[in-house]
Amino acid sequence: MNVHLHPHAQSRLVERGATADEVRKTVESGEQFPAKFGRTGFRRNFVFGGEWRGRRYETKQIEAFAVEENGWLVLTIIVKYF
């Protein structure tokens, strides 16, 4: 599967604590759901077991929002820790 990151999504990776590889895995094997503006959302949980902004979390959830364009073009990402 072809997965590309829009420059906006790419610039948010470090800020939100995700990697490009995690985003690709989310699109390739995560739960798919309809999103606003005709986009498609993908969601996947990852074992984290680490610290993010001074607090410890066991799970990291990545949501990627994409459109189909020569495969999937990921427009933005959201990362949740719990």
N, C-alpha and C positions, 0 to 999 in steps of 0.2 A: 504494500500500500504506500502511495506517495503522500507524504505529509510535509508541508512547508510552513514556516513561521513567518508571519507578517512582521515587518520591523517593529511595530508597536508591541506585539507579543514577545518578540526577542528582547526588547529593552526592559520588559517587566520581569523576566526570569529571575534575575539576581534579587531585585527589589522584593519579590514575593516568595523567594526561597525554593524555586523549582529549577529543574534542568531541562534542556531540550530533549534529552532521552526520555525523561518521565512524561513530557507532553506527548511525544510520539507514541509511547506505550499506552497512554490514556486514549488517544484517538484510535489506535489499532485494536485495543482489547477492552476498553472501558464500556460502561453503560452509555447508550446513546439516547438522547431525548430531544424533543423539539424546543427551540428557543425563539426569542423575539426576532422580528425582522427577517424571517425566512432562514435563519441560521440553524445550525445543528449543534447541540451541546454534547459533550462527552465527559463522563465522570469516572474516576477510578481512585481507590484508596491504596496507599502505599504504607508499609511499615516504616515508621520514622524513628522512634525511640531516641529522640535527641532533644536539644534545646533550641528554641526559636524565640528571639527577643526576650531572653531572661526567664522563660518558663519551659518546663519539660512537657513534651507531648509524645504519645505513642504512635499516633496515626497522622498522616498527611494526606489530604484529599485534594486532588487537582481536578478542576473543571476547565475544559478548553472549549471555546466557542469558535466554530469554523463554518466556512462555505466550501462547496465543491467547486474547485477550479484547478484542473489538471491534477486531480487527487484532492486532498484536503488542504485548504489554506486556513491556518489557525490565526484568528484575528486578535484574540486576547485570552488571558488565562486568569483564573482565580484560584488561590490556594487557601485551604482551611486546615487548621491544626486542631486536633482533639485527642 
